[in-house]
């Protein structure tokens, strides 16, 4: 990876996942100080989610997109308390996800907690009634909040593959961020991408494009208002 330092140094957003060896993750995280980079960590699975958290490397991350089990592992690796059993009701799930996100937001800019059929919870900096997703220029003390977006309905008959929905969501969300879209638009792009991959025989739908997940270009969709939660 070090041979690509020049390309990495000029990136608006650097994306890592949990399949990369720990020394490589630590190396890329070390470049943040040098180049003021924004890094997104996609944990991949609960066993690999801990990798940046085995050292202070995690403090260099800007974004991460864990599910609830991966978020528990991140906290556990830092020696923090986690629930013995994952909650079942949506209200409890949101409460736990917010509580587990709070300590990580001392350093991370934004956490995108994927909740499967319950949608997604964004936790981060409050900005005009929403969560600020745009890459940050510097770390400052800020007011924190969370937004819960329900998932789009996909029937069991429509569901062909569940292995790539989270990656599709994260990829489309990043694309929205890099194109300067507002938070609602970014999340809707992610939800549309996740639905496309769920309905595809491939882990990632091969027909995913910016146009195919543009909320302004796809068939009219009734979007529910996200639920707003203050984070103490």
C-alpha beads as a LAMMPS data file, in Angstrom:
LAMMPS data file: protein, C-alpha beads

232 atoms
231 bonds

1 atom types
1 bond types

-500.0 500.0 xlo xhi
-500.0 500.0 ylo yhi
-500.0 500.0 zlo zhi

Masses

1 110.0

Atoms # bond

1 1 1 0.000 0.000 0.000
2 1 1 2.898 2.369 0.727
3 1 1 3.687 2.589 -2.996
4 1 1 0.348 4.401 -3.429
5 1 1 1.018 7.026 -0.766
6 1 1 0.793 9.841 -3.330
7 1 1 -2.674 8.746 -4.529
8 1 1 -3.865 8.162 -0.963
9 1 1 -2.604 11.573 0.156
10 1 1 -4.774 13.366 -2.423
11 1 1 -7.977 11.371 -1.806
12 1 1 -11.076 13.115 -0.458
13 1 1 -12.037 9.868 1.279
14 1 1 -9.986 6.709 1.911
15 1 1 -11.923 3.476 2.417
16 1 1 -10.587 0.438 4.308
17 1 1 -12.302 -2.793 5.214
18 1 1 -11.682 -5.433 7.856
19 1 1 -10.070 -7.883 5.415
20 1 1 -6.875 -5.789 5.359
21 1 1 -4.078 -6.854 7.772
22 1 1 -3.735 -4.866 11.006
23 1 1 -0.288 -3.390 10.117
24 1 1 -1.710 -2.086 6.821
25 1 1 -4.701 -0.531 8.590
26 1 1 -2.329 1.091 11.105
27 1 1 -0.114 2.406 8.301
28 1 1 -3.000 4.017 6.412
29 1 1 -4.352 5.487 9.659
30 1 1 -0.893 6.954 10.343
31 1 1 -1.158 8.925 7.081
32 1 1 -4.140 10.878 8.436
33 1 1 -1.939 13.113 10.574
34 1 1 0.437 13.688 7.702
35 1 1 -2.202 14.540 5.077
36 1 1 -5.351 15.338 7.123
37 1 1 -7.261 12.467 5.516
38 1 1 -10.827 11.273 6.074
39 1 1 -10.896 7.471 6.420
40 1 1 -13.951 5.206 6.248
41 1 1 -13.720 1.800 7.946
42 1 1 -16.137 -0.923 6.843
43 1 1 -15.742 -3.643 9.526
44 1 1 -16.731 -6.616 7.282
45 1 1 -17.691 -8.909 10.183
46 1 1 -17.692 -8.970 13.989
47 1 1 -14.360 -10.829 14.251
48 1 1 -12.553 -8.324 12.005
49 1 1 -14.300 -5.209 13.347
50 1 1 -11.796 -4.940 16.203
51 1 1 -8.677 -4.455 14.031
52 1 1 -8.216 -0.646 14.245
53 1 1 -9.290 -0.755 17.916
54 1 1 -6.363 -2.932 19.011
55 1 1 -4.317 0.297 19.156
56 1 1 -4.968 4.047 18.959
57 1 1 -5.284 3.714 15.159
58 1 1 -9.103 3.920 15.490
59 1 1 -8.792 7.529 16.659
60 1 1 -7.704 8.419 13.110
61 1 1 -10.938 7.090 11.536
62 1 1 -13.576 9.556 10.340
63 1 1 -16.423 7.203 9.393
64 1 1 -17.376 3.603 10.080
65 1 1 -20.365 1.509 8.983
66 1 1 -20.795 -1.354 11.486
67 1 1 -23.849 -3.443 12.184
68 1 1 -24.843 -3.786 15.850
69 1 1 -22.706 -6.904 16.488
70 1 1 -19.652 -5.191 14.946
71 1 1 -20.305 -2.026 16.976
72 1 1 -20.410 -4.191 20.134
73 1 1 -17.055 -5.737 19.199
74 1 1 -15.501 -2.280 18.703
75 1 1 -16.633 -1.205 22.179
76 1 1 -15.593 -4.509 23.757
77 1 1 -12.097 -4.201 22.257
78 1 1 -11.791 -0.792 23.911
79 1 1 -12.730 -2.371 27.257
80 1 1 -16.191 -0.771 27.330
81 1 1 -19.385 -2.418 28.563
82 1 1 -21.603 -4.064 25.928
83 1 1 -24.955 -5.871 26.262
84 1 1 -24.743 -9.659 26.728
85 1 1 -27.677 -10.133 24.337
86 1 1 -28.552 -7.916 21.374
87 1 1 -31.949 -6.189 21.781
88 1 1 -34.965 -7.302 19.758
89 1 1 -37.334 -4.332 19.716
90 1 1 -36.555 -1.346 17.479
91 1 1 -36.697 1.175 20.351
92 1 1 -34.228 -0.856 22.415
93 1 1 -31.999 -1.387 19.395
94 1 1 -31.805 2.354 18.718
95 1 1 -31.116 3.106 22.377
96 1 1 -28.266 0.563 22.478
97 1 1 -26.841 1.696 19.124
98 1 1 -26.750 5.321 20.275
99 1 1 -25.122 4.376 23.608
100 1 1 -22.451 2.257 21.873
101 1 1 -21.782 4.969 19.275
102 1 1 -21.292 7.731 21.844
103 1 1 -17.756 6.859 23.043
104 1 1 -16.515 6.309 19.480
105 1 1 -17.795 9.748 18.436
106 1 1 -15.200 11.325 20.728
107 1 1 -12.915 10.763 17.727
108 1 1 -14.972 9.597 14.745
109 1 1 -16.892 12.127 12.676
110 1 1 -19.854 9.865 11.915
111 1 1 -21.061 6.313 12.592
112 1 1 -23.444 4.637 10.171
113 1 1 -25.000 1.709 12.071
114 1 1 -26.718 -0.717 9.718
115 1 1 -29.726 -2.474 11.249
116 1 1 -30.784 -4.886 8.494
117 1 1 -34.573 -4.833 7.993
118 1 1 -34.801 -2.042 10.608
119 1 1 -32.886 0.351 8.351
120 1 1 -29.922 2.471 9.388
121 1 1 -28.943 4.798 12.228
122 1 1 -26.656 7.772 11.546
123 1 1 -24.837 9.191 14.576
124 1 1 -22.712 12.303 14.345
125 1 1 -22.493 16.073 14.310
126 1 1 -25.797 17.945 14.461
127 1 1 -26.379 20.353 11.586
128 1 1 -29.729 22.058 10.975
129 1 1 -31.867 19.180 12.275
130 1 1 -29.774 16.509 10.565
131 1 1 -26.430 14.687 10.816
132 1 1 -23.535 16.337 8.984
133 1 1 -22.084 13.746 6.591
134 1 1 -19.643 15.974 4.726
135 1 1 -15.924 15.261 5.364
136 1 1 -14.588 17.328 8.234
137 1 1 -11.627 19.667 7.993
138 1 1 -10.665 19.453 11.682
139 1 1 -11.749 17.786 14.919
140 1 1 -13.788 20.124 17.077
141 1 1 -16.205 19.687 19.980
142 1 1 -19.745 19.487 18.568
143 1 1 -23.365 18.790 19.439
144 1 1 -24.207 15.167 18.588
145 1 1 -27.435 13.656 17.300
146 1 1 -28.741 10.556 15.558
147 1 1 -31.187 9.903 12.716
148 1 1 -32.980 6.601 12.150
149 1 1 -34.031 5.825 8.575
150 1 1 -36.337 2.800 8.033
151 1 1 -35.293 0.306 5.335
152 1 1 -37.098 0.088 2.015
153 1 1 -39.518 -2.831 1.850
154 1 1 -38.167 -5.935 0.131
155 1 1 -40.408 -9.016 0.223
156 1 1 -38.960 -12.508 0.845
157 1 1 -39.929 -13.360 -2.753
158 1 1 -37.878 -10.418 -4.062
159 1 1 -34.843 -11.183 -1.881
160 1 1 -32.245 -13.213 -3.781
161 1 1 -29.006 -12.399 -1.923
162 1 1 -28.262 -10.769 1.447
163 1 1 -24.448 -10.802 1.481
164 1 1 -23.786 -7.512 -0.336
165 1 1 -26.562 -5.197 0.865
166 1 1 -24.427 -3.508 3.543
167 1 1 -21.528 -2.914 1.142
168 1 1 -23.934 -1.573 -1.495
169 1 1 -25.451 0.780 1.064
170 1 1 -22.032 2.059 2.212
171 1 1 -20.755 2.487 -1.354
172 1 1 -23.763 4.491 -2.499
173 1 1 -23.687 6.596 0.686
174 1 1 -20.015 7.423 0.019
175 1 1 -20.835 8.310 -3.585
176 1 1 -23.509 10.713 -2.352
177 1 1 -21.084 12.300 0.123
178 1 1 -18.407 12.726 -2.562
179 1 1 -20.963 14.355 -4.873
180 1 1 -21.913 16.837 -2.140
181 1 1 -25.496 15.570 -1.747
182 1 1 -27.427 16.380 1.420
183 1 1 -27.794 13.758 4.156
184 1 1 -31.323 12.634 3.205
185 1 1 -30.252 12.158 -0.424
186 1 1 -27.091 10.242 0.554
187 1 1 -29.024 7.833 2.775
188 1 1 -31.736 7.331 0.156
189 1 1 -29.043 6.487 -2.403
190 1 1 -27.704 3.894 0.045
191 1 1 -31.138 2.404 0.738
192 1 1 -31.905 2.156 -2.989
193 1 1 -28.531 0.468 -3.626
194 1 1 -29.126 -2.018 -0.788
195 1 1 -32.551 -2.885 -2.206
196 1 1 -31.077 -3.414 -5.682
197 1 1 -28.440 -5.817 -4.374
198 1 1 -30.957 -7.717 -2.226
199 1 1 -32.983 -8.337 -5.394
200 1 1 -29.928 -9.434 -7.411
201 1 1 -28.454 -12.961 -7.625
202 1 1 -25.030 -11.292 -7.219
203 1 1 -23.749 -9.975 -3.842
204 1 1 -23.481 -6.513 -5.455
205 1 1 -25.985 -5.747 -8.187
206 1 1 -24.053 -5.406 -11.492
207 1 1 -26.502 -2.735 -12.669
208 1 1 -25.698 -0.343 -9.801
209 1 1 -24.925 3.121 -11.178
210 1 1 -25.227 6.667 -9.858
211 1 1 -28.371 7.131 -11.960
212 1 1 -29.960 3.882 -10.734
213 1 1 -29.761 5.080 -7.106
214 1 1 -30.530 8.763 -7.713
215 1 1 -33.697 9.449 -5.646
216 1 1 -34.673 12.133 -8.153
217 1 1 -34.519 9.756 -11.117
218 1 1 -35.991 6.498 -9.839
219 1 1 -39.689 5.714 -9.658
220 1 1 -41.521 7.881 -7.125
221 1 1 -40.876 6.534 -3.642
222 1 1 -42.726 7.540 -0.475
223 1 1 -39.883 8.333 1.897
224 1 1 -40.711 8.261 5.618
225 1 1 -39.444 11.090 7.811
226 1 1 -36.339 9.899 9.723
227 1 1 -36.576 9.757 13.508
228 1 1 -34.380 12.368 15.244
229 1 1 -32.581 11.588 18.522
230 1 1 -30.324 13.894 20.549
231 1 1 -27.112 12.257 21.776
232 1 1 -25.937 13.436 25.215

Bonds

1 1 1 2
2 1 2 3
3 1 3 4
4 1 4 5
5 1 5 6
6 1 6 7
7 1 7 8
8 1 8 9
9 1 9 10
10 1 10 11
11 1 11 12
12 1 12 13
13 1 13 14
14 1 14 15
15 1 15 16
16 1 16 17
17 1 17 18
18 1 18 19
19 1 19 20
20 1 20 21
21 1 21 22
22 1 22 23
23 1 23 24
24 1 24 25
25 1 25 26
26 1 26 27
27 1 27 28
28 1 28 29
29 1 29 30
30 1 30 31
31 1 31 32
32 1 32 33
33 1 33 34
34 1 34 35
35 1 35 36
36 1 36 37
37 1 37 38
38 1 38 39
39 1 39 40
40 1 40 41
41 1 41 42
42 1 42 43
43 1 43 44
44 1 44 45
45 1 45 46
46 1 46 47
47 1 47 48
48 1 48 49
49 1 49 50
50 1 50 51
51 1 51 52
52 1 52 53
53 1 53 54
54 1 54 55
55 1 55 56
56 1 56 57
57 1 57 58
58 1 58 59
59 1 59 60
60 1 60 61
61 1 61 62
62 1 62 63
63 1 63 64
64 1 64 65
65 1 65 66
66 1 66 67
67 1 67 68
68 1 68 69
69 1 69 70
70 1 70 71
71 1 71 72
72 1 72 73
73 1 73 74
74 1 74 75
75 1 75 76
76 1 76 77
77 1 77 78
78 1 78 79
79 1 79 80
80 1 80 81
81 1 81 82
82 1 82 83
83 1 83 84
84 1 84 85
85 1 85 86
86 1 86 87
87 1 87 88
88 1 88 89
89 1 89 90
90 1 90 91
91 1 91 92
92 1 92 93
93 1 93 94
94 1 94 95
95 1 95 96
96 1 96 97
97 1 97 98
98 1 98 99
99 1 99 100
100 1 100 101
101 1 101 102
102 1 102 103
103 1 103 104
104 1 104 105
105 1 105 106
106 1 106 107
107 1 107 108
108 1 108 109
109 1 109 110
110 1 110 111
111 1 111 112
112 1 112 113
113 1 113 114
114 1 114 115
115 1 115 116
116 1 116 117
117 1 117 118
118 1 118 119
119 1 119 120
120 1 120 121
121 1 121 122
122 1 122 123
123 1 123 124
124 1 124 125
125 1 125 126
126 1 126 127
127 1 127 128
128 1 128 129
129 1 129 130
130 1 130 131
131 1 131 132
132 1 132 133
133 1 133 134
134 1 134 135
135 1 135 136
136 1 136 137
137 1 137 138
138 1 138 139
139 1 139 140
140 1 140 141
141 1 141 142
142 1 142 143
143 1 143 144
144 1 144 145
145 1 145 146
146 1 146 147
147 1 147 148
148 1 148 149
149 1 149 150
150 1 150 151
151 1 151 152
152 1 152 153
153 1 153 154
154 1 154 155
155 1 155 156
156 1 156 157
157 1 157 158
158 1 158 159
159 1 159 160
160 1 160 161
161 1 161 162
162 1 162 163
163 1 163 164
164 1 164 165
165 1 165 166
166 1 166 167
167 1 167 168
168 1 168 169
169 1 169 170
170 1 170 171
171 1 171 172
172 1 172 173
173 1 173 174
174 1 174 175
175 1 175 176
176 1 176 177
177 1 177 178
178 1 178 179
179 1 179 180
180 1 180 181
181 1 181 182
182 1 182 183
183 1 183 184
184 1 184 185
185 1 185 186
186 1 186 187
187 1 187 188
188 1 188 189
189 1 189 190
190 1 190 191
191 1 191 192
192 1 192 193
193 1 193 194
194 1 194 195
195 1 195 196
196 1 196 197
197 1 197 198
198 1 198 199
199 1 199 200
200 1 200 201
201 1 201 202
202 1 202 203
203 1 203 204
204 1 204 205
205 1 205 206
206 1 206 207
207 1 207 208
208 1 208 209
209 1 209 210
210 1 210 211
211 1 211 212
212 1 212 213
213 1 213 214
214 1 214 215
215 1 215 216
216 1 216 217
217 1 217 218
218 1 218 219
219 1 219 220
220 1 220 221
221 1 221 222
222 1 222 223
223 1 223 224
224 1 224 225
225 1 225 226
226 1 226 227
227 1 227 228
228 1 228 229
229 1 229 230
230 1 230 231
231 1 231 232
